[in-house]
Amino acid sequence: MIIGVPKEIKDHETRVGLVPSGVSALVESKHQVIVEAGAGRGSSIPDHIYARHGAEVVESGAEVWSRADMVVKVKEPQPAEFPFLRNDLILFTYLHLAPLPELTQRLVDAGTASVAYETIREKDGSLPLLTPMSEVAGRMSVQVGAQYLQKPEGGRGILLGGVPGVAPANVVIIGGGVVGINAAKIAVGMGAHVTVIDRNLERLRDLDDVFNNSIVTLASNSWTIHESVKLADLVIGGVLIPGASAPRLVRRSMLRDMKAGSVVVDVAIDQGGCFETSRATTHTDPVYVEERVLHYCVSNMPAAVPHTSTLGLTNATVPYVLQIANKGLAAACSSSEAIRQGVNTYAGHITYAAVAESQNRPYKELREVI
């Protein structure tokens, strides 16, 4: 199989879909890898390192897309890449299709087999290709929030950990999953007063044990969320329903009761966001103000730390890339339920139920079309 790695073109997206060690593994398995020149530059990986590990470095993304049997990326195709989609192509990347009906339509119209990192789910319920970037985004969310709480950035002028004699900031984390626990680690480490809200009581018990009573845990409901965000200086949204649009748990009316200059960081923005006032932003223009509250809703947060993010991501993705390359997608789906659940579109159909439901479109079970 020919595996192609184009340079990412989303705003300030500096990660790359494969690192040289992944190229070596594919070449050793008798596959061919083509990499667009400069694809790894943002992650501090020069072209000659790819070449040394057996990749063919080509000058244009168009050549990568046209020659590859499988394209391995980091982020969803951008409009300039839509013409490259075709019916004999496997696309393996983060897709987050639920809030992206135009991209979904393009994939369906082209007949592209798209496999989404974020919906690959193992038998234990884990999301192995979403977890590394959720860890990064969760930890970053507190750093970003602390930055924007500073007065020159438009915030309230709050030091997250306070100082002796002055109370620390109140940090509210909605969602106790991978994003939530990583955000809590950093917030607790910086000395903030931390509250985690989740609907799963067993998860809250686990978090209480992990943090040895150093955080407050609350069962999720609209009253709890409203009362918590009223007191918050920083609110982090880390809610996830795999493949589906995130629920809008924080209403505009709740934000009106927040303190002026407070900050919200919506890590769920890839799936549409969990604040009613959220809209996707970029690293070029990351924040805006609604209801006197700063909103940070960058949809590719981990791209700000590409060296860490690329290595963390590709450590997880390469084994699945190898399975698909070695067996072909149909056989890989037959032998791996995790990969089967990753297939969002195939042969002109939406094959992931949550995406179809979010867009009110027809759904086809993958086994019926593969």
Secondary structure, 3 states (H helix, E strand, C coil): CEEEECCCCCCCCCCCCCCHHHHHHHHHCCCEEEEECCCCHHHCCCHHHHHHCCCEEECCHHHHHHHCCEEECCCCCCHHHHHHCCCCCEEEECCCCCCCHHHHHHHHHHCCEEEEHHHCCCCCCCCCCCHHHHHHHHHHHHHHHHHHCCHHHCCCCCCCCCECCECCCEEEEECCCHHHHHHHHHHHHCCCEEEEEECCHHHHHHHHHHCCCCCEEEECCHHHHHHHHHHCCEEEECCCCCCCCCCCCECHHHHCCCCCCCEEEEHHHHHCCCECCCCCECCCCCEEEECCEEEECECCHHHHCHHHHHHHHHHHHHHHHHHHHHHCHHHHHHHCHHHHHHEEEECCEECCHHHHHHHCCCCCCHHHHC
